[in-house]
Each structure stands twice: as structure tokens, then as C-alpha cells.
Amino acid sequence: MFPPNISSHFQVFINMKNVSEHQMKGVEKPNIDGAIEMDSVNFTYPSRSTKEVLKGVDIKIESGKTTAFVGPSGGGKSTIVSLIQQFYTPSSGSIRIDGVPIARIEHEYYHEKVSIVAQEPVLYDCSIRDNILYGCEWATDEDMKTAAQMANAHDFVTQLDDGYETNCGERGAQLSGGQKQRIAIARALVRRPAVLILDEATSALDAHSEGEIQEALRRITGQLTVIVVAHRLSTIKDADRIYVVDNGTIVQVR
């Protein structure tokens, strides 16, 4: 059984209060390939209206490519991701996906197409199978296994005594940090998103576990747009494009 009253888009609903009324009125459901552009974006948090967090940010994320954002804490990396996820609205400037302003896209549909895996994944006290499929009732066991293979999780899961029926424990306590992240990535991928965001998803992992996540990223290269937010350069060594963010601006593009 799935745990009641908890959404697989937990992070989305935590931030739903920040979504403007204008965004909630989006009605379009365009085909999404995952090309994202930010043009001259400025942003100030409502609670800190005197401090400009992003200043004139221009970003181009190509469909099917891996784009990384690196830089010091507080530099603006996670704010960029929050804007892409529609948790906030830019103070000025525009954000488009495949040429369509994201505010015009129906909100739930948009979040089906843009999945996120955060630093601390939310796993539930149920089986690995149910964790991967949670909130995605239309998906089959074959879909689940395909997603797990893409996330570099299938091999370790099948080595467990109970395989996909293994209970994850409260908040995934029965699994290692790297295993939890790979299950979370599989849960994101089973929805067949156009965009996968990894927001500091490897920052708390050791080198071996981080390597397992990097292998997962190599497996999905070219199949969808991947956005990686990280502190360590080792995390984003395979990225097609790297934006260095500091003090709310793009200071370098590699």
C-alpha cells in the first residue's frame, strides 16, 4: 500500500505557497522537449525585497543535454532551479521552455514534465517497488525496472533478498545514501519527464556513491534534459555546459 496523503512531488507541494496566482492559471499543455531559456532574469525574494538575488541572468539549456550550475553557497544556483520549477516568479525577465513562457503552461502538467531529485530524497516506509511507482499508477512493473536500470539501481535491488519488495524503512532508513538517491532518480524517471533536475543530489555522498550517480547520468545522456546543481566539480565533469554562478550573476560559462 502507498502511504496515505503524501505526494511523490513532496518538494513541489512544500513550495506551492510560493507559486503566484498568475502561474496557477496556466492552461497550455504543449509538447515539451526540454529546451529552457532564461532572458535577463532578475529576482528578489518576497520576504527580502531589498536584496536582489539574481541580476540579469541569461541561460540557454539545450534539449537532451546535461547542463550544470556550480558556485559558492548563496550564489544563486538553487534560486535559478526554483524559478525553473515555477516555485517563484521572476521580478523581471522571461523563462521559456521550448519557446513557451512557463507561466502559460498548466501547473500540474508542467511538473509531470519537469522532475526533481533533491539532496535528501523523500522515501516512504514501503517497498522499493511502491516507492518508485508512487503517484504513477499507470506505470507497469516493466516501466519500473526500466527506470531502475536507467538510474543504475536495478543491479543492487535485485541483489537484495526481497528484491523490489524490500522495505525501504522510514525515510529510507534501510538503504544507504547512494541507494536512496538512485531509487529517487528511478521514481523521477518512471514518469518519463522531459527534464530531470538534480539539486545538490550528490553533495552528501561519498566518492563511490557519487560515482554510481554519475553512471546513472551517463545512462540517460541524450534521452532527456538534465540539470545538475553542485558544489563539487567532480559531480559535473561530464556536463555539456557549465554555468558558474556567484553573487546572483553568471560569471563564467564553460
C-alpha positions as CSV (number, residue, x, y, z in Angstrom):
1,M,0.0,0.0,0.0
2,F,1.1,3.5,-0.7
3,P,1.4,5.8,2.3
4,P,-1.7,8.0,2.5
5,N,-1.8,11.7,1.9
6,I,1.8,12.1,0.8
7,S,2.6,13.1,-2.8
8,S,5.6,11.9,-4.8
9,H,6.0,15.5,-5.7
10,F,6.6,16.3,-2.0
11,Q,9.0,19.1,-2.7
12,V,6.6,20.7,-5.2
13,F,3.8,20.9,-2.6
14,I,6.1,22.3,0.1
15,N,6.8,25.2,-2.2
16,M,3.3,25.5,-3.6
17,K,2.5,28.5,-1.4
18,N,5.2,30.5,-3.3
19,V,3.6,30.0,-6.7
20,S,1.8,33.1,-7.9
21,E,-1.9,33.2,-8.8
22,H,-0.8,34.0,-12.4
23,Q,1.2,30.8,-12.7
24,M,-1.7,28.7,-11.4
25,K,-3.8,29.9,-14.2
26,G,-1.6,28.4,-16.9
27,V,-3.7,26.2,-19.2
28,E,-1.5,25.2,-22.1
29,K,-0.2,21.6,-22.4
30,P,2.4,21.9,-25.2
31,N,4.7,19.1,-26.2
32,I,7.9,19.5,-24.2
33,D,11.3,18.5,-25.3
34,G,13.2,20.3,-22.6
35,A,15.0,23.3,-24.1
36,I,14.9,26.1,-21.5
37,E,15.9,29.7,-21.8
38,M,16.1,32.5,-19.2
39,D,16.4,36.0,-20.6
40,S,17.5,39.0,-18.5
41,V,16.0,37.4,-15.3
42,N,16.1,39.4,-12.1
43,F,14.7,38.1,-8.9
44,T,14.1,39.3,-5.3
45,Y,12.5,37.0,-2.7
46,P,9.2,38.4,-1.4
47,S,10.5,38.2,2.2
48,R,13.7,40.0,1.4
49,S,12.6,42.7,-1.1
50,T,15.7,44.8,-0.6
51,K,18.2,42.2,-1.7
52,E,18.3,41.2,-5.4
53,V,19.2,37.5,-5.6
54,L,19.5,37.2,-9.4
55,K,20.7,40.0,-11.6
56,G,20.4,39.9,-15.4
57,V,20.7,36.2,-15.7
58,D,20.8,34.7,-19.3
59,I,20.8,31.0,-19.6
60,K,20.3,28.6,-22.5
61,I,19.7,24.9,-21.7
62,E,19.7,22.6,-24.8
63,S,17.2,19.8,-25.1
64,G,18.8,16.4,-24.4
65,K,22.0,17.9,-22.9
66,T,23.3,18.0,-19.4
67,T,23.7,21.5,-18.0
68,A,25.4,22.2,-14.7
69,F,25.3,25.1,-12.3
70,V,28.2,25.4,-9.8
71,G,29.4,28.1,-7.4
72,P,29.5,29.1,-3.8
73,S,26.6,28.6,-1.4
74,G,24.2,31.5,-1.6
75,G,25.4,32.4,-5.1
76,G,22.0,31.8,-6.8
77,K,22.2,28.3,-8.1
78,S,19.2,26.9,-6.2
79,T,17.2,30.1,-6.9
80,I,17.6,29.5,-10.6
81,V,16.3,26.0,-10.2
82,S,13.4,27.3,-8.1
83,L,12.4,29.6,-10.9
84,I,12.6,26.9,-13.5
85,Q,10.3,24.8,-11.3
86,Q,7.8,27.7,-11.0
87,F,8.1,27.9,-7.2
88,Y,8.7,31.7,-7.7
89,T,8.1,34.2,-10.4
90,P,11.0,36.4,-11.8
91,S,10.8,40.0,-10.8
92,S,11.6,40.8,-14.4
93,G,12.8,38.9,-17.5
94,S,11.4,35.7,-19.0
95,I,11.7,31.9,-18.7
96,R,10.6,29.7,-21.6
97,I,10.6,26.0,-22.3
98,D,10.6,25.1,-26.0
99,G,9.7,28.7,-26.7
100,V,6.6,28.8,-24.4
101,P,6.6,31.0,-21.3
102,I,6.4,28.6,-18.4
103,A,3.7,30.7,-16.7
104,R,1.4,29.8,-19.6
105,I,1.7,26.0,-19.0
106,E,-0.8,24.1,-16.8
107,H,1.0,23.7,-13.5
108,E,0.4,20.0,-12.8
109,Y,1.2,19.1,-16.4
110,Y,4.5,21.1,-16.2
111,H,5.6,19.3,-13.1
112,E,4.9,15.9,-14.8
113,K,7.4,17.0,-17.4
114,V,10.0,18.6,-15.0
115,S,11.1,16.2,-12.2
116,I,13.5,16.9,-9.4
117,V,15.7,14.9,-7.1
118,A,16.9,16.9,-4.1
119,Q,19.8,16.5,-1.7
120,E,17.7,14.5,0.8
121,P,15.3,12.3,-1.1
122,V,11.9,11.5,0.4
123,L,11.4,7.8,0.6
124,Y,8.4,6.1,2.3
125,D,8.1,3.2,4.6
126,C,7.0,0.8,1.9
127,S,8.7,-1.4,-0.7
128,I,11.2,-0.2,-3.2
129,R,8.7,-1.1,-5.9
130,D,6.0,1.1,-4.3
131,N,8.5,4.0,-3.8
132,I,9.4,4.0,-7.4
133,L,5.8,3.7,-8.7
134,Y,4.3,6.0,-6.1
135,G,1.9,8.5,-7.7
136,C,2.3,6.9,-11.1
137,E,-0.4,4.4,-11.1
138,W,-0.4,4.0,-14.9
139,A,3.2,2.6,-14.9
140,T,3.9,-1.1,-15.2
141,D,6.5,-3.3,-13.5
142,E,8.4,-3.2,-16.8
143,D,8.4,0.6,-16.7
144,M,9.6,0.4,-13.1
145,K,12.5,-1.9,-14.0
146,T,13.5,0.2,-17.0
147,A,13.6,3.3,-14.8
148,A,15.6,1.5,-12.2
149,Q,18.1,0.3,-14.9
150,M,18.5,3.9,-16.2
151,A,19.0,5.1,-12.6
152,N,21.7,2.5,-12.0
153,A,19.6,0.9,-9.3
154,H,18.4,-2.4,-10.8
155,D,21.5,-4.4,-10.0
156,F,21.7,-3.5,-6.3
157,V,18.0,-4.0,-5.9
158,T,18.0,-7.5,-7.5
159,Q,20.8,-8.5,-5.1
160,L,18.7,-7.8,-2.1
161,D,16.9,-10.8,-0.6
162,D,13.4,-9.4,-1.3
163,G,14.4,-7.5,-4.5
164,Y,11.9,-4.8,-5.4
165,E,9.7,-5.9,-2.4
166,T,12.4,-4.8,0.1
167,N,11.0,-2.3,2.5
168,C,12.9,1.0,2.5
169,G,12.1,1.8,6.1
170,E,11.0,5.2,7.4
171,R,12.7,7.9,5.2
172,G,14.6,5.2,3.5
173,A,16.5,4.1,6.7
174,Q,17.2,0.6,5.3
175,L,19.2,1.9,2.4
176,S,22.5,3.7,2.0
177,G,22.6,7.4,0.9
178,G,23.6,6.4,-2.6
179,Q,20.9,3.7,-2.9
180,K,18.3,6.2,-1.7
181,Q,19.3,8.7,-4.4
182,R,19.2,6.1,-7.1
183,I,15.7,5.0,-6.1
184,A,14.6,8.7,-6.1
185,I,16.1,9.1,-9.6
186,A,14.2,6.0,-10.7
187,R,11.0,7.4,-9.3
188,A,11.6,10.6,-11.2
189,L,12.4,8.8,-14.5
190,V,9.4,6.4,-14.4
191,R,7.2,9.4,-15.1
192,R,9.1,9.9,-18.4
193,P,9.9,13.6,-17.8
194,A,11.5,15.8,-20.4
195,V,13.7,17.5,-17.8
196,L,15.4,16.0,-14.7
197,I,16.8,18.3,-12.1
198,L,19.4,17.1,-9.6
199,D,19.6,19.8,-6.9
200,E,22.8,19.0,-4.8
201,A,21.7,15.4,-5.1
202,T,25.3,14.0,-4.5
203,S,26.6,16.6,-2.0
204,A,26.2,14.3,1.0
205,L,27.5,11.2,-0.7
206,D,30.9,9.6,-0.6
207,A,33.1,9.2,-3.7
208,H,31.8,5.7,-4.5
209,S,28.2,6.6,-4.2
210,E,28.7,9.8,-6.2
211,G,30.3,7.6,-8.9
212,E,27.1,5.4,-9.0
213,I,25.0,8.5,-9.6
214,Q,27.4,9.7,-12.4
215,E,26.9,6.4,-14.1
216,A,23.2,6.8,-13.9
217,L,23.6,10.2,-15.6
218,R,25.7,8.7,-18.3
219,R,22.9,6.1,-19.0
220,I,20.3,8.8,-19.6
221,T,22.5,11.1,-21.6
222,G,20.7,12.3,-24.7
223,Q,17.3,10.8,-23.6
224,L,16.2,13.9,-21.7
225,T,17.4,17.3,-20.5
226,V,19.4,17.1,-17.2
227,I,20.1,20.0,-14.9
228,V,22.7,19.4,-12.2
229,V,23.3,21.8,-9.3
230,A,26.5,21.1,-7.4
231,H,29.4,22.4,-5.3
232,R,32.0,19.9,-6.4
233,L,33.4,19.9,-9.9
234,S,33.7,16.1,-9.8
235,T,29.9,15.9,-9.8
236,I,29.5,17.7,-13.2
237,K,32.6,16.6,-15.1
238,D,30.5,15.1,-17.8
239,A,28.2,18.1,-18.3
240,D,27.8,19.5,-21.8
241,R,27.7,23.1,-20.4
242,I,28.7,24.5,-17.1
243,Y,27.4,27.8,-15.7
244,V,29.4,29.3,-12.8
245,V,27.0,31.3,-10.6
246,D,28.2,33.8,-8.0
247,N,26.5,36.8,-6.3
248,G,23.4,36.3,-8.4
249,T,25.1,36.5,-11.8
250,I,26.6,34.2,-14.4
251,V,30.3,34.8,-14.0
252,Q,31.5,32.1,-16.4
253,V,30.2,29.6,-19.0
254,R,32.3,26.6,-19.8
